[in-house]
Amino acid sequence: MTPRASTRPVRPAPPGPEWVVAAAPVPYPEALAAMEARVAAIRAGEAGERIWLLEHPPTYTAGTSARAEDLRDATRFPVFRAGRGGQWTYHGPGQRTAYVMLDLARPHGGVPARDLRAYVHALEEWLIRALDRFNIRGERRAGRVGIWVADRASAGGEAKIAAIGVRITRWVSWHGVALNVDPDLSHFAGIVPCGIVGHGVTSLWKLGVTATMEEADAALMAAWGEVFG
């Protein structure tokens, strides 16, 4: 007689996410539509997880908590409602946006299943470890979303180098993070980034690290497995 299994079978983990790098800037509405379609396919079991690395044309996006008064110049660039959490964000050339589409109903490395707080913490850690590869110390700040670095030239002696904004649909993630490699930082003046005043924004290049977008991608890819397994 075959002994009865004492535990339920565990669904094997699929291979790691597919990495896709866009060859040209992707208009924001196209990115939203593509993400939404991929998320639906992941939920249906028809597609695997994906990390999409891209740049956008200059764009302002509003999260679900965005305040109208924090859009300082509504005519400068196209403005879109993003559907993600957070407030106002700028996207544009020189900024590496990484859209992360994962099945959060299962664990990823040290990130437990169905734990939104742990997932956001892991995205922060991913950025921190990627920045460490350029000898830049990225840090979290209580009450302030994103990753921050010391910057004497900025108000308050520190500045934001990366933004985080996520959306979860039936435990599949979309949206993600945006790392400032070498964007035109003057473009951030049209919004109050993430609703935070009294602090500036910065980039790898402003901090003296003249990394290429390909080098930023390599750092993100190398740091991924350290956090998400």
N, C-alpha and C positions, 0 to 999 in steps of 0.2 A: 504494500500500500504506500502510495506517495504521501509524505507528510504534508499537512496543510501549512501554507505559509503563515507565519506569525504576524507579518506586517503587510500592509498594502503595497503593491509595486509602486516605485517612484518613477515619475516621468523623466526619462533621460534628458539632460541638458542639451539643447541644440548647439551647433557650432557657434563661435563668436559672431558678433554682428558684422554685416557687410559694410565696408568703408567705401564711400563714393565721394569723389572730389569733382566739383563742378568746374568746367573749363572756362566759363565766362560768367559774369554777374547774372544772377537770377532775379527777375522782378518778384517783388514780395507776394503778390496774389498768386503767381505760379507756384511759388514755394509752398504757400498755404494749401493749395489744392493738391499738390503732390504729396505733402505730408499726410493730409487727411485720407487720401486714397491708400497710402502705405499702412497707416494705422488700422484702417478697416481690414486690409488684407492680413495683417498680423493677427488681429482679433479672430479672423475667420480661419486661421491656420493655413492661409494660402501664400504667405510670404514670410521671410525671415526678418530678423531685426536689422536695423540700418543706422549708421552714423553718416550724416550727409554734411560734408564740409563745403562751404560756399561763401561767396560775397554777394551783397545786394547793391544795386544802384542806391544813391543817397535817399534815405527813407526815414520817416519818423513813424514809430509804431506805439500804439496805446494798449497797455495791459488792462485787466479788468478793474484795477484800482486807480487808473489814471484820472487826474483831475484836469478839467478844462483849462484852468488858469496856469497850469504847468507847461502848456504848449505856447511858447513865447512868440513863435513866428510860424503861423499856419500856412503861409504862402511860399516858404523857402523850398520845401521838398514835399513830395507826396506823403500823405498821412493815411495810415491804415489802422483799423481795429484788429488786434492780433488774436484775441481770444485766450491768450495765456495769462498767467498770474503776473502781478507786478504793475509798474506804472509806465512812464514814457521811456523809450529807448531809441537811440539812433543806430541805424545800420548803414554801412557804406563801404566803398572800396578801401582796401587796406585793413579791414577788420575781418578776422576769421570767425564766421558764424558756424557753429556746429549744432545741427539738429539731431537729437538723439531719440530714436524710436525703439524702445525696449518693451518686452513683455514683463512688466513688473509683478505679474502674478507668480513669478518664480524668482528665487534668489539669484543675485549676480555677485559672485565673489563674497565680500563681506557685507553686501547689502541684502537684508532680509526681504522676503517676498511681502508685497503689499504694505510697504513702510515708506510713505511719502517723505517724512522728515529725514530718514536715513538716505533716501535717494538724493535729495537736494544736498545734504552734507557730502555725499560722495561726489557729486558734480563739483562742489567747491574744492574738495581734495584733489580731484583730477586736474583742475586748473592750477592749484598750488604746486603740484608735482611737476606739471609741464613748465611752469615758470621757473622752478628750481633748476631746470636744465639750462637756463640762461643766467644762472646765478642771481635771480631776482626772488626776493622773499615776498610771496603773496600771503595775505592774512585775511581772516574773517574779522568782521566788526559787529558787535551786538547791536541789533536794531537797524543795521544797514545791509541791504542785499548786495551780493557781488564780492569781488576780490579786490583788496586794497593793498597799496604799496607806499612806502615812504617816498616823499617827493617834496623837497624843500621849496621848489618853485611853485607849488600849489597851495591854495588856501588851506590852512589847518595843518600844513606839513605832510599831508598825504593825499593820495588821489586814487580814483578807481580805474583799474586796468581791465577788468572783465565783468560782464553782466550775466545774470542768470534769470531765466524766466521759463517756467514749465507749464505744461497742460497735461492732464491725465484723463484718458477716455477709456473707461472700463479696464483700468489697470494697464493700459498701453500708453507710454509716454510719447510726447512730441514737444516741439520747440526745444530749447536747450540753453546754450551758452554763447557768448560773443567775446572774443579776445581781441583787444586793440593791438595790432601789430604795427601798422603805420597809416592810420586813417588821418584825414584832415580834422584835427581836433576842434577847429573853429566851428565845425558843423554841429557840435553838441550845444552851441549857444542858443539854438532855436527851441530847446526844451529845458526843463529841469530834470536832468537824468535821474530816473528812479525816484523822483520827488525829493531828492536830497540837495539841500543848499549848504553853502559854507565849505564845500570841498570840490576839488577839480576832477578832471579825467586826464588820464595819461596813456602812454603806449610804450611798447618795447623800444621804438626808435627814440622817443622823447627821453627815455631813461638811458640812452646810449647804446642800446643793443640793436644793431642794424641787421636783424634777422630777416630772411626772406619768408614768404608765405609757405614755401615748401619746408623750410626749417621749423616753422611753427607747427605745421601739420605733423612733422616727424616727432616733435616733442609731445604733441597730444596723443599720437598713436602709441608711443613708447610708454607714456604714463597710464594709459587706459587699463592695461592688464594689472597694474599694481593696485588698482582700486576696485575694478569691476570683475577681475578674475578672467 
